[in-house]
Amino acid sequence: MLRAAEINADVILLAKNIDGVYNADPAKVADAVKYDAISYEDVLAQHLAVMDSTATSLSMDNHIPVLVFALKPRTSSVRSRARRSAPSLAKN
C-alpha cells in the first residue's frame, strides 16, 4: 500500500483466497454476505480481514481504491456459499 501511494497508483489489485470482501469468512459461515463495494470506514469499523488496519488506513488516506478478487478459482465448498464471482471494491 505504501508503494502504491508513492507511485500515485490509481488502484490496488488485491488477490485473495476468496472472491471479494465478506462480513465473515464464507468458508466458515454459511450465510456470509459479500459486499460489492464498501467504504474503508466500514472495513475498519467492522474489523473485516480484508487487509491489516495500517494498509486500510494508507489506502484511505491516499484515496486509492482496492479491488479484491480471487487468485484461484473458488473451491466447491466456497462456491456453494458464494455464487457471485465479481470482485469487491473498497474505497473512500
N, C-alpha and C positions, 0 to 999 in steps of 0.2 A: 504494500500500500504506500509506503514511503517513497519507493522508486516511482510509482505511478504519479504521485504528487510532484516529484522532482522533474519529471519529463512532461508534465501537464497532460497526462493521458485523458482521453475522452471517456473511457470506460475501462473497468477492470473485469476480465473474464475469469470467473472462479469455478473451476471444475471440482465437483464433489462426488461422493458415492451415491447421492440421491439427486433427483432432477430439479431441485429448487429449494425454496425456503418453506418450512413447515412449522406449525405451532408446537409440534412434538416429533419425536423420531418415528417415521412411518414404519420402520421395521419392528418397532416395539409397541406402537399404539395404533390399533386398527382404524380408529376414526380421526387420525391426524389430518389437519386441514392445511392445504397448500395455498400459499399466497402468490398471486400473480405479480403483485407489486406490494412493497412495504417500505415504510419510512425508516430511516436509521434510528429515529427516536423510538419507534415501536420495537425494533430489533433489540435495542438496549433495555427498554423498559420491560420487555417480556423475557429477557435473558436468553434469547434464541442463540443456538450454537452454530450460527452461520459462519462466523469468524470471531476472533477474540475482540474484546471491547476496545482495545487500542487501535486495531485495524479498522473497526467500525467508526470510531471517532475520527481517525485520519481521513477516511473516505468522506465522512460527513463534512468535516471542516474544509476540505478541499473541493467539495461539490463534485465528487467523482462517483457516478453510479456503478454498482456492482451487479453483473449479470451472472447468476448462479445456475449452473447446468450440470447434467450427469456426465461424468467422464466415460463411463461404460454403460452399455445397455442395462436397463433395470433387470434385477433378478425376479424370478417368478413370485417370490414372497412379497416383494415390494410392488410389483406390477399389479397384483390383486388389490392392493390398498391405494395405489396412486395411479390412476388411469390416464392422467394427462402428462404429456411429455414436454410441454412448453417450459422454458426456463423461468425463473423468478427474477425480478428486478428490485434491488434495494437502492433507494435514492432519497434525496432531501425532500 
